[in-house]
Amino acid sequence: MTAHRIVAFMAAFLIASEAFAGSFTVAPIRLELKQPRRAVSMEVQNTGDRPAQIQVERYRWIADRDGEDQLEPTEEVIATPPIFTLAPGQKQIVRVIAFGAPDPAKEAAYRVILQETALDDPPPNVVRALLRISIPFFITPAGARPSLALTSIREGDAWWLSLENAGNAHAQITGARTAGGDPIKANGYLLPGERRRVRIPAPLDEVLVTLRDQPEQAFQVRAVQ
């Protein structure tokens, strides 16, 4: 968010006499479709005290760089219902369906975003914050798995750790540290074929990485001058 938008956003809250936000939950918070299945479901519940209208958006997930998802609108998956209204406490099952012929050799990644939309204009001097939840959705071929390759790269006086996923399924890094125990800020998703790098103080021979639902593993690091 740019500086002038931050100022405007803060000013709106200072001027308003009241502010309220939407509130809904989604379960599960991650969707994975194992081929040849074609659909998965999630449950959405309005946990607030006002009716909530929710729209389901679908995007092809191209990359995850510097903590920012790179997304493209897609018709390769659909959600049903695409828009719905929930009374306080009410639940709705949303089905996410894959269309077309998924790649049998490589996982496809998407983001399903549930966006609350306004049912009416707020009263005077009231600010309404609309909730937005992004759910990762993967269509994974049988046997697909990630494969991490780590490299230390020197650029001038700086050293970088490059992490590349050479596999055909995503890797979700939940922790990384040096052999001496110093944390490395490498958490996040690496989609198939994706590369990300993080600054390190010195070249490394080994990095201990924890992937989702797996024990910590030691990865050897190749050095590039």
Buried (B, 14 or more C-beta within 10 A) or exposed (E): EEEEEEEEEEEEEEEBEEEBEBBBEBEEEEBBBEBEEBEBEBEBBBEBEEBBBBBBBBBBBBBBEEEEBBBEEBEBBBBEEEEBBBEEEBEBEBEBEBEEEBBEEBBBBBBBBBBBEEEEEEEEEEBBEEBEBBBBBBBBBEEBEBEBBBBBBEEEEEBBBBBBBBBBBBBBBBBBBBEEEEEBEBBBBBBBEBBBBBEBEEBBEEBBBBBEEEEEEEBEBEEEE
